[in-house]
Amino acid sequence: MYVKLELHLIIWARHVVRQLRPRVDRPVQVTSQVPRRFRTKGGGTGWRATASVQSCGIVGEPAASTGLRARPFCSTVHEMTVLRSPRLQTLLGGATLTAGALQYRHLELLVAGQVGEAEDLDYKRELYGHGDRDRRSLCTDVAALASTRGGLLVLGIDEDAQGRAVTMTDVGLSDAAATRMHQVIASGVHPLPMFEIIPVENPAHPGMGCYVIAVAAGTRQPYAVAVNDGYRYPRRIGSTIAYLTEPEIETAYRRRDVVRRDQISRAEEIETATARRIPAGSPWVLVSLVPEQPGEIRIDDALFAQVRQASEGSSPFIISHPKTGPGLDWSWTRVTLGQRRFILDDQIRSIADPLSMVAELYDDGSGTFARCPMFRADNGMQNEMDAWPFLDELVIVIIVSGLLFLADHARNLAQAAGMATVRVTMTPSIDPPDWQLIHFGGYGRIDLGNPARHESFQPAVAAAPLDVLCTASGAVSTAALLANEVFQGFGQPENLQISQQGQIQPKRWSTDWRSLITEWAKEYGVGLAD
């Protein structure tokens, strides 16, 4: 017993020594962004302003039970800025184009100023009807805005012959009407653009007012509307709608492919930068996220201090393993800066490599999140192992936590939007070169699939809207897709702990994890499967 303990201490000491080796840091150059100062709304602290959130939760266990300050993330889709338009905001008295911020008095400014329709502004005096032509008209108006520069579709304002706003006509506001429009747009516009339906009530006549449909300029153009047995591709030209010709449609699709390739190239770039920061030896699981519509933040002294205060001592993980405790392996202890990015890890020395986790969060909303798929007490013990153990449940927790953490940064700090490309890669190991996916069940360790090596793996890739990735169930669903692809590299067809329907399967988790993951799922509205 004492000999084994002494051996473990020696191995651990070697691991610590490796952390002290000097290293040349080669920061990555990031495409320049237009600087914009980050401001909180309502005095919110941390990554984001909680005043704009309908319901938010905490990643990890409650602070009362762990003593840690956990990172917030949104547990439901919240009121976010789908559309940012300085021109429209000026016309609306400086109002932010979101629910709650946009008031009836702001819309009255359009009538008072007789503001005309434009490429980014369209008026309708009444709600769309229920017929096929009316549904197609709604889809066409939304698709045209998304295929141009985005804009506002205002229901409840009449226009004159020159397209100028002249009268507030008001329409009935109800959940049923908003839900119907959501369903019509979701089923009739392909691909689905980013949009938000904002009810704006007339304070003098409760239940009446305007609907404002804010539509983001899509990077997945062209947007199509189903017409009979085919599709048409509308766009706005001034205050009118025209349809793309065949050459224009082909050109738009080629531009969409360029955007997709740019996202993959960006992911490879930031993954490479993070991989250089990871200490050599054991393999790490690396999650990356690149938003379709990049954000813009300005990193200055005030923001760096805010990020540092919110992060140090907090945990990015949805749960922590009970045998290691909340403090070991699970918390940020160091926050530094690189070029155009924040760097977080679990090291306390100023020049040492991360111990078991690291994240790099960029000013455009991109980011990486990496962790060793074993516990720190096992790391550095390669001389005792035939293959590096990949704990299946820890891999899943890393992926789910990474998606939530990176999506929170992209949407709520960087104000990125749209779809996001997410990837999971593994960094190479030294000796031993083999990896083994394992599970601890009631009868001890179970080897899953077959031994594998780094060269056997390609990046696991998925895409999802940032709004979805900021929800617990959305992150679980996306993580299931990614985890299945990773597990297949080990010869295991799929993971058994989470499903692509966004559910947790508690009976498939080991005793150590089961109660914690079940409690987390119940707290954040994630379904539990039998």
Stockholm file with secondary structure:
# STOCKHOLM 1.0

chainA/1-530         MYVKLELHLIIWARHVVRQLRPRVDRPVQVTSQVPRRFRTKGGGTGWRATASVQSCGIVGEPAASTGLRARPFCSTVHEMTVLRSPRLQTLLGGATLTAGALQYRHLELLVAGQVGEAEDLDYKRELYGHGDRDRRSLCTDVAALASTRGGLLVLGIDEDAQGRAVTMTDVGLSDAAATRMHQVIASGVHPLPMFEIIPVENPAHPGMGCYVIAVAAGTRQPYAVAVNDGYRYPRRIGSTIAYLTEPEIETAYRRRDVVRRDQISRAEEIETATARRIPAGSPWVLVSLVPEQPGEIRIDDALFAQVRQASEGSSPFIISHPKTGPGLDWSWTRVTLGQRRFILDDQIRSIADPLSMVAELYDDGSGTFARCPMFRADNGMQNEMDAWPFLDELVIVIIVSGLLFLADHARNLAQAAGMATVRVTMTPSIDPPDWQLIHFGGYGRIDLGNPARHESFQPAVAAAPLDVLCTASGAVSTAALLANEVFQGFGQPENLQISQQGQIQPKRWSTDWRSLITEWAKEYGVGLAD
#=GR chainA/1-530 SS CHHHHHHHHHHHHHHHHHHTSCCCCCCCCCCCCCCCCCCCSTTCCTTSCGGGCSSEEESSSCHHHHSCCCCEEESSCCCCCCCCCHHHHHHTTTCCSSTTTCCHHHHHHHHHTTCBCBTTEEEESSCCCSSHHHHHHHHHHHHHHHTTTCEEEEETEEECTTSBEEEECCEECCHHHHHHHHHHHHHHEESCCCEEEEEEECTTSTTEEEEEEEECCCSSCCCEEEETTEEECEEEETTEEEECCHHHHHHHHHHHHHHHHHHHHHHHHHHHHHHHHSCSSSCCEEEEEEEEECCCCCCCHHHHHHHHHHHTTCCCSSCCCTTTTTTSSSCCCEEEEETTEEEEESCCSSSSCCSSEEEEEETTSCEEEEECSSCTTTTTCGGGCSSEEEEHHHHHHHHHHHHHHHHHIIIIISCCEEEEEEEEEECCCSSSCCEEEEEEETTEEEEEEEEECGGGCCCEEEEEEHHHHTSHHHHHHHHHHHHHHHHHTTTCCCCSSBCTTSEECGGGSCHHHHHHHHHHHHHTTCEECC
#=GC SS_cons         CHHHHHHHHHHHHHHHHHHTSCCCCCCCCCCCCCCCCCCCSTTCCTTSCGGGCSSEEESSSCHHHHSCCCCEEESSCCCCCCCCCHHHHHHTTTCCSSTTTCCHHHHHHHHHTTCBCBTTEEEESSCCCSSHHHHHHHHHHHHHHHTTTCEEEEETEEECTTSBEEEECCEECCHHHHHHHHHHHHHHEESCCCEEEEEEECTTSTTEEEEEEEECCCSSCCCEEEETTEEECEEEETTEEEECCHHHHHHHHHHHHHHHHHHHHHHHHHHHHHHHHSCSSSCCEEEEEEEEECCCCCCCHHHHHHHHHHHTTCCCSSCCCTTTTTTSSSCCCEEEEETTEEEEESCCSSSSCCSSEEEEEETTSCEEEEECSSCTTTTTCGGGCSSEEEEHHHHHHHHHHHHHHHHHIIIIISCCEEEEEEEEEECCCSSSCCEEEEEEETTEEEEEEEEECGGGCCCEEEEEEHHHHTSHHHHHHHHHHHHHHHHHTTTCCCCSSBCTTSEECGGGSCHHHHHHHHHHHHHTTCEECC
//
